[in-house]
């Protein structure tokens, strides 16, 4: 029986996906990581306060800052995936984000989604941990 909860993609299969599909998955992966990270650091906070704290990490501005900090540490393949996501035109840009930040955030999410789908968990973990490091 196929595991529908998690299906590993080959690199070729993942590269063939639309970058917005990669970002769709990456957004979910990053959101779960951040929620777990914040909960582990702040078990006493209410769910509302946990949510407010999570927003600081998942908004486009924060993600664009993260990718700016880690871009020099990315492999050629990771930069390729990031740039595909960044350069993909989406239908709408949220009103609380500027276009450049939103595109950089989409590239970051595409990279996270790609690493997750190809099961590069150690590398994904490294990037996620760098995303919560202080500058």
N, CA, C and O atoms as CSV, one atom per row, in Angstrom:
chain,resi,resn,atom,element,x,y,z
A,1,UNK,N,N,0.839,-1.187,0.000
A,1,UNK,CA,C,0.000,0.000,0.000
A,1,UNK,C,C,0.884,1.250,0.000
A,1,UNK,O,O,1.858,1.330,0.747
A,2,UNK,N,N,0.538,2.210,-0.833
A,2,UNK,CA,C,1.313,3.444,-0.930
A,2,UNK,C,C,1.082,4.312,0.301
A,2,UNK,O,O,-0.045,4.440,0.779
A,3,UNK,N,N,2.154,4.905,0.806
A,3,UNK,CA,C,2.070,5.810,1.949
A,3,UNK,C,C,1.650,7.190,1.439
A,3,UNK,O,O,2.464,7.923,0.877
A,4,UNK,N,N,0.395,7.535,1.635
A,4,UNK,CA,C,-0.113,8.822,1.149
A,4,UNK,C,C,0.233,9.971,2.087
A,4,UNK,O,O,0.149,11.136,1.699
A,5,UNK,N,N,0.621,9.651,3.315
A,5,UNK,CA,C,1.033,10.695,4.241
A,5,UNK,C,C,2.355,11.296,3.805
A,5,UNK,O,O,2.571,12.502,3.930
A,6,UNK,N,N,3.230,10.458,3.297
A,6,UNK,CA,C,4.518,10.959,2.827
A,6,UNK,C,C,4.997,10.112,1.669
A,6,UNK,O,O,5.165,8.900,1.805
A,7,UNK,N,N,5.215,10.740,0.540
A,7,UNK,CA,C,5.752,10.064,-0.632
A,7,UNK,C,C,7.014,10.795,-1.044
A,7,UNK,O,O,6.972,11.987,-1.351
A,8,UNK,N,N,8.129,10.098,-1.055
A,8,UNK,CA,C,9.394,10.691,-1.483
A,8,UNK,C,C,9.379,10.847,-3.002
A,8,UNK,O,O,9.000,9.927,-3.727
A,9,UNK,N,N,9.790,12.007,-3.467
A,9,UNK,CA,C,9.947,12.275,-4.885
A,9,UNK,C,C,11.416,12.106,-5.246
A,9,UNK,O,O,12.294,12.356,-4.421
A,10,UNK,N,N,11.681,11.683,-6.470
A,10,UNK,CA,C,13.055,11.722,-6.943
A,10,UNK,C,C,13.389,13.189,-7.219
A,10,UNK,O,O,12.492,14.025,-7.330
A,11,UNK,N,N,14.677,13.493,-7.328
A,11,UNK,CA,C,15.077,14.862,-7.653
A,11,UNK,C,C,14.475,15.289,-8.991
A,11,UNK,O,O,14.033,16.427,-9.145
A,12,UNK,N,N,14.461,14.375,-9.947
A,12,UNK,CA,C,13.915,14.690,-11.268
A,12,UNK,C,C,12.420,15.001,-11.172
A,12,UNK,O,O,11.943,15.965,-11.771
A,13,UNK,N,N,11.686,14.182,-10.420
A,13,UNK,CA,C,10.248,14.436,-10.258
A,13,UNK,C,C,9.999,15.782,-9.584
A,13,UNK,O,O,9.133,16.549,-10.006
A,14,UNK,N,N,10.760,16.057,-8.544
A,14,UNK,CA,C,10.576,17.314,-7.809
A,14,UNK,C,C,10.940,18.520,-8.675
A,14,UNK,O,O,10.266,19.549,-8.620
A,15,UNK,N,N,11.990,18.401,-9.465
A,15,UNK,CA,C,12.393,19.504,-10.342
A,15,UNK,C,C,11.358,19.774,-11.428
A,15,UNK,O,O,11.283,20.889,-11.945
A,16,UNK,N,N,10.572,18.784,-11.773
A,16,UNK,CA,C,9.543,18.944,-12.810
A,16,UNK,C,C,8.282,19.633,-12.270
A,16,UNK,O,O,7.446,20.096,-13.047
A,17,UNK,N,N,8.149,19.699,-10.955
A,17,UNK,CA,C,6.983,20.361,-10.374
A,17,UNK,C,C,7.067,21.868,-10.600
A,17,UNK,O,O,8.154,22.439,-10.690
A,18,UNK,N,N,5.919,22.487,-10.688
A,18,UNK,CA,C,5.851,23.936,-10.773
A,18,UNK,C,C,6.437,24.509,-9.483
A,18,UNK,O,O,6.146,23.990,-8.405
A,19,UNK,N,N,7.248,25.558,-9.558
A,19,UNK,CA,C,7.823,26.137,-8.345
A,19,UNK,C,C,6.773,26.559,-7.315
A,19,UNK,O,O,7.040,26.537,-6.113
A,20,UNK,N,N,5.591,26.939,-7.774
A,20,UNK,CA,C,4.536,27.299,-6.818
A,20,UNK,C,C,3.996,26.066,-6.105
A,20,UNK,O,O,3.498,26.170,-4.984
A,21,UNK,N,N,4.088,24.904,-6.738
A,21,UNK,CA,C,3.728,23.662,-6.049
A,21,UNK,C,C,4.754,23.344,-4.972
A,21,UNK,O,O,4.398,22.930,-3.869
A,22,UNK,N,N,6.026,23.538,-5.293
A,22,UNK,CA,C,7.071,23.344,-4.287
A,22,UNK,C,C,6.872,24.306,-3.120
A,22,UNK,O,O,6.999,23.919,-1.959
A,23,UNK,N,N,6.557,25.569,-3.439
A,23,UNK,CA,C,6.336,26.570,-2.397
A,23,UNK,C,C,5.103,26.231,-1.559
A,23,UNK,O,O,5.090,26.483,-0.354
A,24,UNK,N,N,4.080,25.669,-2.175
A,24,UNK,CA,C,2.876,25.248,-1.455
A,24,UNK,C,C,3.236,24.238,-0.368
A,24,UNK,O,O,2.778,24.348,0.769
A,25,UNK,N,N,4.056,23.257,-0.725
A,25,UNK,CA,C,4.497,22.257,0.250
A,25,UNK,C,C,5.441,22.893,1.263
A,25,UNK,O,O,5.319,22.658,2.465
A,26,UNK,N,N,6.377,23.696,0.779
A,26,UNK,CA,C,7.351,24.330,1.663
A,26,UNK,C,C,6.712,25.238,2.691
A,26,UNK,O,O,7.166,25.302,3.833
A,27,UNK,N,N,5.668,25.937,2.298
A,27,UNK,CA,C,4.944,26.796,3.232
A,27,UNK,C,C,4.409,25.974,4.402
A,27,UNK,O,O,4.530,26.381,5.558
A,28,UNK,N,N,3.824,24.830,4.105
A,28,UNK,CA,C,3.297,23.967,5.164
A,28,UNK,C,C,4.383,23.382,6.050
A,28,UNK,O,O,4.239,23.335,7.272
A,29,UNK,N,N,5.465,22.938,5.436
A,29,UNK,CA,C,6.585,22.373,6.195
A,29,UNK,C,C,7.169,23.431,7.124
A,29,UNK,O,O,7.406,23.172,8.304
A,30,UNK,N,N,7.398,24.625,6.581
A,30,UNK,CA,C,7.994,25.698,7.384
A,30,UNK,C,C,7.059,26.118,8.510
A,30,UNK,O,O,7.507,26.374,9.627
A,31,UNK,N,N,5.774,26.188,8.224
A,31,UNK,CA,C,4.791,26.564,9.253
A,31,UNK,C,C,4.806,25.574,10.413
A,31,UNK,O,O,4.801,25.982,11.575
A,32,UNK,N,N,4.825,24.287,10.112
A,32,UNK,CA,C,4.858,23.263,11.172
A,32,UNK,C,C,6.157,23.352,11.958
A,32,UNK,O,O,6.150,23.261,13.186
A,33,UNK,N,N,7.283,23.531,11.248
A,33,UNK,CA,C,8.564,23.681,11.938
A,33,UNK,C,C,8.517,24.860,12.909
A,33,UNK,O,O,8.889,24.716,14.074
A,34,UNK,N,N,8.066,26.017,12.440
A,34,UNK,CA,C,8.033,27.221,13.266
A,34,UNK,C,C,7.096,27.029,14.457
A,34,UNK,O,O,7.437,27.413,15.576
A,35,UNK,N,N,5.939,26.450,14.234
A,35,UNK,CA,C,5.000,26.234,15.349
A,35,UNK,C,C,5.620,25.336,16.410
A,35,UNK,O,O,5.494,25.606,17.605
A,36,UNK,N,N,6.285,24.273,15.985
A,36,UNK,CA,C,6.938,23.363,16.924
A,36,UNK,C,C,8.072,24.073,17.657
A,36,UNK,O,O,8.220,23.930,18.871
A,37,UNK,N,N,8.868,24.838,16.918
A,37,UNK,CA,C,9.982,25.582,17.501
A,37,UNK,C,C,9.488,26.558,18.564
A,37,UNK,O,O,10.035,26.610,19.665
A,38,UNK,N,N,8.464,27.322,18.238
A,38,UNK,CA,C,7.938,28.328,19.168
A,38,UNK,C,C,7.298,27.660,20.381
A,38,UNK,O,O,7.503,28.106,21.510
A,39,UNK,N,N,6.539,26.613,20.164
A,39,UNK,CA,C,5.899,25.910,21.276
A,39,UNK,C,C,6.944,25.352,22.240
A,39,UNK,O,O,6.774,25.436,23.456
A,40,UNK,N,N,8.019,24.786,21.706
A,40,UNK,CA,C,9.062,24.231,22.566
A,40,UNK,C,C,9.785,25.292,23.383
A,40,UNK,O,O,10.274,25.008,24.477
A,41,UNK,N,N,9.857,26.510,22.860
A,41,UNK,CA,C,10.505,27.600,23.586
A,41,UNK,C,C,9.553,28.333,24.533
A,41,UNK,O,O,10.003,28.986,25.475
A,42,UNK,N,N,8.245,28.232,24.293
A,42,UNK,CA,C,7.262,29.050,25.011
A,42,UNK,C,C,6.020,28.241,25.393
A,42,UNK,O,O,4.907,28.600,25.007
A,43,UNK,N,N,6.198,27.176,26.132
A,43,UNK,CA,C,5.067,26.302,26.463
A,43,UNK,C,C,3.987,26.996,27.288
A,43,UNK,O,O,2.852,26.524,27.348
A,44,UNK,N,N,4.337,28.117,27.927
A,44,UNK,CA,C,3.379,28.806,28.787
A,44,UNK,C,C,2.477,29.776,28.017
A,44,UNK,O,O,1.512,30.290,28.583
A,45,UNK,N,N,2.771,30.036,26.739
A,45,UNK,CA,C,1.990,31.016,25.982
A,45,UNK,C,C,0.642,30.462,25.535
A,45,UNK,O,O,0.496,29.264,25.294
A,46,UNK,N,N,-0.331,31.347,25.430
A,46,UNK,CA,C,-1.639,30.967,24.894
A,46,UNK,C,C,-1.502,30.717,23.396
A,46,UNK,O,O,-0.515,31.126,22.784
A,47,UNK,N,N,-2.480,30.052,22.812
A,47,UNK,CA,C,-2.409,29.787,21.373
A,47,UNK,C,C,-2.402,31.087,20.576
A,47,UNK,O,O,-1.751,31.167,19.534
A,48,UNK,N,N,-3.109,32.093,21.047
A,48,UNK,CA,C,-3.098,33.382,20.341
A,48,UNK,C,C,-1.689,33.977,20.339
A,48,UNK,O,O,-1.214,34.454,19.309
A,49,UNK,N,N,-1.031,33.947,21.485
A,49,UNK,CA,C,0.318,34.508,21.571
A,49,UNK,C,C,1.314,33.659,20.775
A,49,UNK,O,O,2.260,34.197,20.200
A,50,UNK,N,N,1.108,32.339,20.738
A,50,UNK,CA,C,1.945,31.479,19.903
A,50,UNK,C,C,1.784,31.866,18.430
A,50,UNK,O,O,2.762,31.944,17.687
A,51,UNK,N,N,0.551,32.103,18.029
A,51,UNK,CA,C,0.259,32.505,16.646
A,51,UNK,C,C,0.935,33.836,16.316
A,51,UNK,O,O,1.551,33.977,15.259
A,52,UNK,N,N,0.823,34.794,17.203
A,52,UNK,CA,C,1.441,36.106,16.989
A,52,UNK,C,C,2.954,35.958,16.847
A,52,UNK,O,O,3.568,36.610,16.003
A,53,UNK,N,N,3.543,35.115,17.658
A,53,UNK,CA,C,4.994,34.880,17.582
A,53,UNK,C,C,5.355,34.192,16.260
A,53,UNK,O,O,6.365,34.531,15.643
A,54,UNK,N,N,4.541,33.235,15.828
A,54,UNK,CA,C,4.818,32.509,14.583
A,54,UNK,C,C,4.800,33.442,13.374
A,54,UNK,O,O,5.594,33.281,12.448
A,55,UNK,N,N,3.903,34.405,13.387
A,55,UNK,CA,C,3.790,35.342,12.264
A,55,UNK,C,C,5.106,36.065,12.024
A,55,UNK,O,O,5.436,36.391,10.883
A,56,UNK,N,N,5.854,36.316,13.080
A,56,UNK,CA,C,7.144,37.007,12.943
A,56,UNK,C,C,8.110,36.230,12.042
A,56,UNK,O,O,8.980,36.822,11.402
A,57,UNK,N,N,7.955,34.913,11.995
A,57,UNK,CA,C,8.842,34.066,11.216
A,57,UNK,C,C,8.311,33.732,9.825
A,57,UNK,O,O,9.094,33.553,8.892
A,58,UNK,N,N,6.993,33.647,9.678
A,58,UNK,CA,C,6.438,33.132,8.432
A,58,UNK,C,C,6.001,34.211,7.451
A,58,UNK,O,O,5.655,33.895,6.313
A,59,UNK,N,N,6.006,35.466,7.856
A,59,UNK,CA,C,5.609,36.520,6.912
A,59,UNK,C,C,6.691,36.688,5.847
A,59,UNK,O,O,7.848,36.321,6.052
A,60,UNK,N,N,6.295,37.246,4.718
A,60,UNK,CA,C,7.192,37.369,3.567
A,60,UNK,C,C,8.467,38.131,3.908
A,60,UNK,O,O,9.554,37.733,3.489
A,61,UNK,N,N,8.350,39.212,4.657
A,61,UNK,CA,C,9.541,39.996,5.011
A,61,UNK,C,C,10.556,39.126,5.753
A,61,UNK,O,O,11.745,39.154,5.435
A,62,UNK,N,N,10.101,38.363,6.729
A,62,UNK,CA,C,11.002,37.513,7.516
A,62,UNK,C,C,11.653,36.451,6.638
A,62,UNK,O,O,12.854,36.204,6.747
A,63,UNK,N,N,10.872,35.828,5.775
A,63,UNK,CA,C,11.427,34.780,4.913
A,63,UNK,C,C,12.414,35.357,3.909
A,63,UNK,O,O,13.407,34.709,3.579
A,64,UNK,N,N,12.156,36.561,3.420
A,64,UNK,CA,C,13.108,37.179,2.485
A,64,UNK,C,C,14.423,37.501,3.201
A,64,UNK,O,O,15.494,37.402,2.602
A,65,UNK,N,N,14.347,37.884,4.470
A,65,UNK,CA,C,15.558,38.132,5.258
A,65,UNK,C,C,16.316,36.827,5.507
A,65,UNK,O,O,17.546,36.807,5.474
A,66,UNK,N,N,15.591,35.749,5.752
A,66,UNK,CA,C,16.228,34.446,5.985
A,66,UNK,C,C,17.011,34.020,4.755
A,66,UNK,O,O,18.178,33.643,4.860
A,67,UNK,N,N,16.374,34.077,3.587
A,67,UNK,CA,C,17.054,33.622,2.373
A,67,UNK,C,C,18.238,34.522,2.057
A,67,UNK,O,O,19.250,34.045,1.545
A,68,UNK,N,N,18.135,35.802,2.348
A,68,UNK,CA,C,19.258,36.722,2.144
A,68,UNK,C,C,20.446,36.287,3.015
A,68,UNK,O,O,21.591,36.318,2.565
A,69,UNK,N,N,20.169,35.884,4.259
A,69,UNK,CA,C,21.234,35.463,5.181
A,69,UNK,C,C,21.884,34.146,4.773
A,69,UNK,O,O,23.090,33.976,4.950
A,70,UNK,N,N,21.107,33.215,4.231
A,70,UNK,CA,C,21.640,31.868,3.980
A,70,UNK,C,C,22.015,31.609,2.524
A,70,UNK,O,O,22.596,30.570,2.211
A,71,UNK,N,N,21.691,32.538,1.638
A,71,UNK,CA,C,21.896,32.281,0.204
A,71,UNK,C,C,23.338,31.884,-0.118
A,71,UNK,O,O,23.558,31.019,-0.966
A,72,UNK,N,N,24.301,32.484,0.526
A,72,UNK,CA,C,25.706,32.160,0.233
A,72,UNK,C,C,26.081,30.746,0.688
A,72,UNK,O,O,27.106,30.216,0.260
A,73,UNK,N,N,25.274,30.136,1.541
A,73,UNK,CA,C,25.535,28.779,2.022
A,73,UNK,C,C,24.835,27.711,1.190
A,73,UNK,O,O,24.993,26.519,1.456
A,74,UNK,N,N,24.064,28.122,0.189
A,74,UNK,CA,C,23.297,27.167,-0.608
A,74,UNK,C,C,24.164,26.527,-1.686
A,74,UNK,O,O,25.113,27.134,-2.183
A,75,UNK,N,N,23.822,25.296,-2.035
A,75,UNK,CA,C,24.489,24.613,-3.140
A,75,UNK,C,C,23.958,25.173,-4.461
A,75,UNK,O,O,22.967,25.903,-4.477
A,76,UNK,N,N,24.614,24.832,-5.553
A,76,UNK,CA,C,24.144,25.268,-6.882
A,76,UNK,C,C,22.720,24.790,-7.134
A,76,UNK,O,O,21.887,25.546,-7.634
A,77,UNK,N,N,22.442,23.543,-6.789
A,77,UNK,CA,C,21.105,22.986,-6.992
A,77,UNK,C,C,20.072,23.751,-6.159
A,77,UNK,O,O,18.986,24.058,-6.651
A,78,UNK,N,N,20.401,24.055,-4.920
A,78,UNK,CA,C,19.483,24.792,-4.051
A,78,UNK,C,C,19.241,26.209,-4.563
A,78,UNK,O,O,18.118,26.710,-4.502
A,79,UNK,N,N,20.277,26.846,-5.060
A,79,UNK,CA,C,20.119,28.183,-5.636
A,79,UNK,C,C,19.212,28.122,-6.860
A,79,UNK,O,O,18.373,29.000,-7.062
A,80,UNK,N,N,19.381,27.086,-7.674
A,80,UNK,CA,C,18.529,26.911,-8.853
A,80,UNK,C,C,17.059,26.811,-8.440
A,80,UNK,O,O,16.204,27.478,-9.024
A,81,UNK,N,N,16.766,25.991,-7.451
A,81,UNK,CA,C,15.378,25.827,-6.985
A,81,UNK,C,C,14.873,27.134,-6.387
A,81,UNK,O,O,13.753,27.553,-6.679
A,82,UNK,N,N,15.678,27.779,-5.560
A,82,UNK,CA,C,15.292,29.064,-4.970
A,82,UNK,C,C,14.958,30.087,-6.055
A,82,UNK,O,O,13.929,30.760,-5.983
A,83,UNK,N,N,15.822,30.202,-7.052
A,83,UNK,CA,C,15.603,31.193,-8.105
A,83,UNK,C,C,14.377,30.865,-8.954
A,83,UNK,O,O,13.659,31.767,-9.385
A,84,UNK,N,N,14.142,29.595,-9.191
A,84,UNK,CA,C,12.915,29.223,-9.918
A,84,UNK,C,C,11.692,29.702,-9.150
A,84,UNK,O,O,10.765,30.267,-9.731
A,85,UNK,N,N,11.694,29.475,-7.851
A,85,UNK,CA,C,10.566,29.928,-7.029
A,85,UNK,C,C,10.467,31.441,-6.983
A,85,UNK,O,O,9.376,32.002,-7.090
A,86,UNK,N,N,11.599,32.097,-6.825
A,86,UNK,CA,C,11.626,33.555,-6.754
A,86,UNK,C,C,11.149,34.200,-8.048
A,86,UNK,O,O,10.465,35.222,-8.015
A,87,UNK,N,N,11.501,33.617,-9.178
A,87,UNK,CA,C,11.192,34.216,-10.471
A,87,UNK,C,C,9.828,33.838,-11.034
A,87,UNK,O,O,9.426,34.362,-12.073
A,88,UNK,N,N,9.117,32.946,-10.373
A,88,UNK,CA,C,7.791,32.552,-10.829
A,88,UNK,C,C,6.785,33.646,-10.515
A,88,UNK,O,O,6.718,34.153,-9.395
A,89,UNK,N,N,6.021,33.990,-11.508
A,89,UNK,CA,C,4.993,35.019,-11.323
A,89,UNK,C,C,3.755,34.369,-10.719
A,89,UNK,O,O,3.245,33.377,-11.240
A,90,UNK,N,N,3.285,34.931,-9.630
A,90,UNK,CA,C,2.044,34.425,-9.036
A,90,UNK,C,C,0.943,35.440,-9.314
A,90,UNK,O,O,1.218,36.598,-9.629
A,91,UNK,N,N,-0.280,35.005,-9.197
A,91,UNK,CA,C,-1.428,35.838,-9.553
A,91,UNK,C,C,-1.568,37.051,-8.640
A,91,UNK,O,O,-1.904,38.144,-9.096
A,92,UNK,N,N,-1.311,36.856,-7.360
A,92,UNK,CA,C,-1.507,37.956,-6.422
A,92,UNK,C,C,-0.344,38.061,-5.451
A,92,UNK,O,O,0.338,37.081,-5.154
A,93,UNK,N,N,-0.142,39.261,-4.973
A,93,UNK,CA,C,0.847,39.520,-3.924
A,93,UNK,C,C,0.073,40.060,-2.736
A,93,UNK,O,O,-0.701,41.006,-2.887
A,94,UNK,N,N,0.265,39.477,-1.544
A,94,UNK,CA,C,-0.461,39.986,-0.374
A,94,UNK,C,C,-0.221,41.479,-0.175
A,94,UNK,O,O,0.868,41.983,-0.451
A,95,UNK,N,N,-1.234,42.174,0.301
A,95,UNK,CA,C,-1.121,43.622,0.456
A,95,UNK,C,C,-0.117,44.036,1.535
A,95,UNK,O,O,0.327,45.184,1.556
A,96,UNK,N,N,0.243,43.112,2.430
A,96,UNK,CA,C,1.187,43.449,3.494
A,96,UNK,C,C,2.640,43.109,3.132
A,96,UNK,O,O,3.511,43.137,4.001
A,97,UNK,N,N,2.911,42.789,1.856
A,97,UNK,CA,C,4.275,42.441,1.444
A,97,UNK,C,C,4.616,43.196,0.162
A,97,UNK,O,O,3.753,43.436,-0.682
A,98,UNK,N,N,5.882,43.562,0.032
A,98,UNK,CA,C,6.261,44.157,-1.252
A,98,UNK,C,C,6.658,43.026,-2.205
A,98,UNK,O,O,6.955,41.915,-1.767
A,99,UNK,N,N,6.662,43.313,-3.491
A,99,UNK,CA,C,6.841,42.292,-4.518
A,99,UNK,C,C,8.170,41.557,-4.379
A,99,UNK,O,O,8.201,40.329,-4.454
A,100,UNK,N,N,9.256,42.275,-4.179
A,100,UNK,CA,C,10.574,41.632,-4.073
A,100,UNK,C,C,10.631,40.687,-2.870
A,100,UNK,O,O,11.146,39.574,-2.972
A,101,UNK,N,N,10.102,41.137,-1.735
A,101,UNK,CA,C,10.085,40.275,-0.541
A,101,UNK,C,C,9.210,39.051,-0.765
A,101,UNK,O,O,9.575,37.937,-0.388
A,102,UNK,N,N,8.074,39.263,-1.369
A,102,UNK,CA,C,7.154,38.154,-1.613
A,102,UNK,C,C,7.788,37.110,-2.535
A,102,UNK,O,O,7.661,35.909,-2.297
A,103,UNK,N,N,8.456,37.562,-3.564
A,103,UNK,CA,C,9.100,36.621,-4.491
A,103,UNK,C,C,10.253,35.882,-3.818
A,103,UNK,O,O,10.422,34.680,-4.023
A,104,UNK,N,N,11.045,36.591,-3.019
A,104,UNK,CA,C,12.137,35.929,-2.292
A,104,UNK,C,C,11.571,34.896,-1.317
A,104,UNK,O,O,12.123,33.805,-1.175
A,105,UNK,N,N,10.477,35.238,-0.654
A,105,UNK,CA,C,9.832,34.298,0.274
A,105,UNK,C,C,9.306,33.077,-0.466
A,105,UNK,O,O,9.407,31.955,0.032
A,106,UNK,N,N,8.749,33.289,-1.647
A,106,UNK,CA,C,8.269,32.164,-2.453
A,106,UNK,C,C,9.434,31.264,-2.844
A,106,UNK,O,O,9.297,30.040,-2.847
A,107,UNK,N,N,10.567,31.853,-3.170
A,107,UNK,CA,C,11.757,31.062,-3.476
A,107,UNK,C,C,12.226,30.250,-2.279
A,107,UNK,O,O,12.593,29.083,-2.414
A,108,UNK,N,N,12.210,30.879,-1.100
A,108,UNK,CA,C,12.578,30.168,0.131
A,108,UNK,C,C,11.642,28.989,0.362
A,108,UNK,O,O,12.095,27.883,0.655
A,109,UNK,N,N,10.343,29.223,0.230
A,109,UNK,CA,C,9.363,28.150,0.437
A,109,UNK,C,C,9.525,27.042,-0.603
A,109,UNK,O,O,9.363,25.866,-0.278
A,110,UNK,N,N,9.843,27.402,-1.847
A,110,UNK,CA,C,10.070,26.391,-2.884
A,110,UNK,C,C,11.262,25.516,-2.512
A,110,UNK,O,O,11.224,24.298,-2.691
A,111,UNK,N,N,12.317,26.136,-1.997
A,111,UNK,CA,C,13.491,25.379,-1.571
A,111,UNK,C,C,13.142,24.429,-0.431
A,111,UNK,O,O,13.536,23.263,-0.453
A,112,UNK,N,N,12.414,24.913,0.555
A,112,UNK,CA,C,12.011,24.063,1.683
A,112,UNK,C,C,11.150,22.902,1.179
A,112,UNK,O,O,11.344,21.756,1.586
A,113,UNK,N,N,10.202,23.204,0.296
A,113,UNK,CA,C,9.341,22.152,-0.257
A,113,UNK,C,C,10.130,21.124,-1.039
A,113,UNK,O,O,9.881,19.924,-0.920
A,114,UNK,N,N,11.074,21.580,-1.832
A,114,UNK,CA,C,11.911,20.681,-2.630
A,114,UNK,C,C,12.715,19.744,-1.733
A,114,UNK,O,O,12.716,18.531,-1.940
A,115,UNK,N,N,13.392,20.302,-0.749
A,115,UNK,CA,C,14.204,19.466,0.148
A,115,UNK,C,C,13.338,18.463,0.904
A,115,UNK,O,O,13.748,17.325,1.133
A,116,UNK,N,N,12.152,18.888,1.286
A,116,UNK,CA,C,11.242,17.974,1.980
A,116,UNK,C,C,10.804,16.837,1.051
A,116,UNK,O,O,10.839,15.668,1.433
A,117,UNK,N,N,10.395,17.186,-0.160
A,117,UNK,CA,C,9.874,16.172,-1.080
A,117,UNK,C,C,10.923,15.156,-1.505
A,117,UNK,O,O,10.597,13.991,-1.733
A,118,UNK,N,N,12.176,15.581,-1.616
A,118,UNK,CA,C,13.222,14.623,-2.004
A,118,UNK,C,C,13.850,13.944,-0.787
A,118,UNK,O,O,14.805,13.177,-0.917
A,119,UNK,N,N,13.311,14.229,0.380
A,119,UNK,CA,C,13.716,13.579,1.623
A,119,UNK,C,C,15.155,13.911,2.027
A,119,UNK,O,O,15.855,13.072,2.594
A,120,UNK,N,N,15.587,15.128,1.735
A,120,UNK,CA,C,16.902,15.606,2.179
A,120,UNK,C,C,16.718,16.234,3.565
A,120,UNK,O,O,16.877,17.441,3.748
A,121,UNK,N,N,16.380,15.384,4.526
A,121,UNK,CA,C,15.968,15.850,5.846
A,121,UNK,C,C,17.112,16.513,6.610
A,121,UNK,O,O,16.890,17.516,7.289
A,122,UNK,N,N,18.332,15.976,6.517
A,122,UNK,CA,C,19.454,16.617,7.220
A,122,UNK,C,C,19.699,18.024,6.693
A,122,UNK,O,O,19.896,18.958,7.470
A,123,UNK,N,N,19.685,18.173,5.372
A,123,UNK,CA,C,19.912,19.495,4.778
A,123,UNK,C,C,18.749,20.429,5.098
A,123,UNK,O,O,18.956,21.604,5.402
A,124,UNK,N,N,17.539,19.912,5.029
A,124,UNK,CA,C,16.355,20.702,5.377
A,124,UNK,C,C,16.453,21.175,6.820
A,124,UNK,O,O,16.187,22.341,7.114
A,125,UNK,N,N,16.829,20.286,7.709
A,125,UNK,CA,C,16.972,20.641,9.121
A,125,UNK,C,C,18.016,21.737,9.311
A,125,UNK,O,O,17.807,22.668,10.088
A,126,UNK,N,N,19.137,21.628,8.602
A,126,UNK,CA,C,20.171,22.659,8.683
A,126,UNK,C,C,19.614,24.023,8.276
A,126,UNK,O,O,19.835,25.021,8.963
A,127,UNK,N,N,18.907,24.059,7.177
A,127,UNK,CA,C,18.346,25.329,6.688
A,127,UNK,C,C,17.273,25.849,7.636
A,127,UNK,O,O,17.217,27.048,7.906
A,128,UNK,N,N,16.428,24.971,8.140
A,128,UNK,CA,C,15.383,25.414,9.069
A,128,UNK,C,C,15.988,25.955,10.360
A,128,UNK,O,O,15.519,26.961,10.892
A,129,UNK,N,N,17.012,25.301,10.857
A,129,UNK,CA,C,17.670,25.798,12.074
A,129,UNK,C,C,18.333,27.141,11.826
A,129,UNK,O,O,18.302,28.013,12.694
A,130,UNK,N,N,18.934,27.323,10.656
A,130,UNK,CA,C,19.513,28.625,10.316
A,130,UNK,C,C,18.440,29.701,10.221
A,130,UNK,O,O,18.711,30.876,10.468
A,131,UNK,N,N,17.239,29.308,9.869
A,131,UNK,CA,C,16.152,30.288,9.712
A,131,UNK,C,C,15.740,30.901,11.040
A,131,UNK,O,O,15.168,31.990,11.058
A,132,UNK,N,N,16.017,30.230,12.149
A,132,UNK,CA,C,15.629,30.775,13.453
A,132,UNK,C,C,16.823,31.317,14.236
A,132,UNK,O,O,16.665,31.810,15.353
A,133,UNK,N,N,18.020,31.225,13.647
A,133,UNK,CA,C,19.187,31.830,14.291
A,133,UNK,C,C,19.064,33.328,14.247
A,133,UNK,O,O,18.521,33.895,13.299
A,134,UNK,N,N,19.569,33.965,15.278
A,134,UNK,CA,C,19.593,35.420,15.288
A,134,UNK,C,C,20.737,35.890,14.411
A,134,UNK,O,O,21.779,35.239,14.342
A,135,UNK,N,N,20.549,37.007,13.745
A,135,UNK,CA,C,21.582,37.542,12.846
A,135,UNK,C,C,22.858,37.860,13.582
A,135,UNK,O,O,23.824,38.318,12.973
